[in-house]
Amino acid sequence: MSSTAIEYEKLKATLKTSQEVTAGQMFGKSCLKVNGKAFVSLHNDRLVFKLTGEHHKKALSLDNAALWDPSGTGRPMKEWVALPVEEAQHFTELAAEALAYVKRSR
């Protein structure tokens, strides 16, 4: 298991303590969902977070951050930020912000 997958599993264990959070699939990738909507995903050895506002801006400013392009065809998803495992110290905070954002946008 890659170190990014290990970080994803840690987030899953932490966040699934809430009955609202479930594990699932999005575009064939492992993800965490709330109310049926994804907020964190694991893709190509990166963790991906659905963010907005200042949290989105902060995540994009991290080293090697990029907008997520799940198809790899140059069409990134504007709210989703993909981060390498080297930014793992930010994953818990970003996951919490992503969860809060998706819960608010019902």
Number of C-alpha atoms within 10 A of each C-alpha: 5 9 14 20 18 12 19 26 13 13 17 18 12 11 20 15 10 10 8 12 19 18 18 15 13 16 10 9 12 17 23 25 23 20 11 14 18 22 25 30 24 22 20 12 15 23 25 29 29 25 26 18 9 9 16 20 12 13 24 18 11 14 11 12 17 18 20 23 16 19 10 8 7 9 11 15 13 14 15 25 25 25 27 19 19 13 15 17 10 13 22 16 12 23 23 15 19 24 23 14 17 19 15 8 7 9
